[in-house]
Amino acid sequence: MTEGEQPLEDSGLLAGVPDEFQRLWTPHRMAYIQAGPEPLREECPFCEAPKFPDAERLVVARGETAYVLLNLFPYNSGHLLVCPYRHIGTYDQATPEEVAEIGALTQTAMRVLREVSRCDGFNLGMNQGAVAGAGVDAHLHQHVVPRWTSDANFFPIIAKTKALPQLLGEVREAVANAWPQQQA
């Protein structure tokens, strides 16, 4: 910006109505948005994971219709995914039994993560479809992301680096060991 130039954000000459929202500009996301659909994989990772030993695929608990595993690309340590065994793409395709078990496993995941990691809160969500941000859009999965008051830092912005204090194997072992056995 040259001397005397007013930053766009402070300009009263631009259109729009001021509000109380903070804006986080993330232009790097445009590469993902504009890339289009990901090429189809041979096998669905969420259909494949239950076929292997738990530690090998980061599975922490198994139910009758759904199971829980660690996210291979976590937002935070302990980021879990609750997946139905059945290959379905959206929540409205889930049976009542799957809906109930996904809910119960999500609740248990929250209790276990609170005990194991002493987190301050959670983000829960399902991104359904590639346009909604689902990395694996063909297989329904619920995110359970533990949050701490101090978990946001500058690394992702300036260094494109996410600071994760524990290795995935360590987190899987701690969560699996703390998981109530009646639901495992």
Beta strands, then each sheet from edge to edge (+ up, - down):
strand 1: 59-62
strand 2: 66-70
strand 3: 80-84
strand 4: 121-125
strand 5: 142-147
sheet 1: 1+ 2- 3+ 5- 4+
end
